[in-house]
């Protein structure tokens, strides 16, 4: 589907065998966000997305699954985007978003935690813009972004 030749990773559709590696990435990422609370409370939403959304997986031959994205192709909404911490700043998130936008055929939207400054800076660097941003920001608040 998409291969980043220089970095050695590729993006493809989700399969049943990707479920456990994706859950591990999800768990590890949410544990790094203490403002989110217990990561287990988010599992039902992710499980539903695996069953109902268009899911893309980034993988590298020796590392396995290194990231994933869930997309509602009708609305262009990205419900989940998680990249293994060892693969951040390697273009994996951008690659997943580029493939998702190509498949949706429209601008994408997503919500990012106001406290997740690293992700917010990455989206801004990729040209994403704030759609809804209530002030003042509160712990746990999310900001809606739209792709270029």
TORFIVO-6961 format. One line per 5 residues: number of its first residue (from 1); for each residue x, y, z of C-alpha. Coordinates in steps of 0.05 Angstrom, whole numbers, always signed. Layout:
% residues N
NUM> X Y Z  ...
% end
This chain:
% residues 148
1> +0 +0 +0  +54 +49 +21  +128 +37 +35  +178 +86 +64  +240 +58 +30
6> +290 +99 +70  +262 +80 +138  +242 +9 +120  +170 +12 +145  +105 +4 +106
11> +31 +17 +115  -22 -34 +101  -94 -53 +121  -105 -82 +191  -113 -157 +199
16> -137 -199 +258  -65 -215 +275  -51 -141 +287  -99 -135 +345  -51 -153 +402
21> +8 -111 +376  -39 -51 +367  -67 -60 +437  +3 -60 +465  +21 +5 +430
26> -45 +35 +453  -33 +14 +525  +39 +40 +526  +20 +106 +495  -38 +118 +543
31> +5 +100 +603  +49 +159 +582  -11 +205 +588  -27 +207 +662  -82 +259 +652
36> -122 +206 +614  -131 +160 +675  -134 +85 +668  -120 +62 +597  -167 +2 +605
41> -227 +48 +605  -213 +65 +532  -210 -7 +508  -283 -14 +489  -279 +46 +442
46> -216 +18 +409  -245 -52 +403  -307 -22 +369  -262 +18 +321  -224 -46 +302
51> -291 -77 +284  -324 -18 +249  -272 +32 +224  -221 +30 +168  -156 +12 +204
56> -86 +22 +177  -24 -8 +207  +49 +13 +200  +99 -43 +206  +174 -53 +200
61> +201 -122 +182  +242 -134 +245  +201 -92 +294  +131 -114 +273  +73 -66 +282
66> +99 +3 +300  +35 +45 +294  -38 +45 +274  -95 +92 +256  -170 +83 +256
71> -210 +123 +205  -283 +137 +190  -277 +143 +114  -347 +174 +109  -331 +233 +154
76> -255 +234 +149  -250 +231 +225  -188 +197 +255  -209 +167 +321  -142 +136 +339
81> -70 +149 +318  -16 +116 +359  +57 +105 +343  +106 +63 +384  +151 +110 +423
86> +214 +82 +389  +186 +101 +321  +163 +172 +335  +195 +227 +293  +209 +176 +237
91> +150 +197 +194  +104 +139 +215  +47 +184 +239  +52 +228 +177  +52 +166 +133
96> -10 +138 +166  -45 +205 +160  -25 +213 +87  -51 +144 +68  -115 +156 +108
101> -127 +223 +73  -115 +191 +6  -164 +135 +21  -217 +182 +50  -210 +231 -8
106> -221 +291 +36  -191 +331 +93  -185 +294 +158  -203 +316 +228  -181 +290 +295
111> -181 +309 +368  -116 +316 +406  -107 +323 +481  -92 +395 +499  -37 +370 +546
116> -4 +328 +491  +42 +383 +469  +88 +337 +429  +30 +313 +385  +2 +383 +378
121> +70 +409 +354  +76 +351 +305  +7 +365 +275  +22 +439 +269  +88 +423 +234
126> +48 +381 +184  +2 +439 +170  -58 +419 +212  -101 +475 +240  -145 +484 +301
131> -220 +480 +287  -247 +484 +358  -207 +507 +417  -242 +530 +480  -204 +576 +527
136> -179 +568 +579  -155 +497 +567  -172 +448 +622  -139 +382 +641  -166 +327 +596
141> -194 +375 +545  -186 +359 +471  -174 +405 +412  -204 +390 +343  -155 +396 +286
146> -164 +393 +210  -113 +370 +159  -87 +415 +103
% end
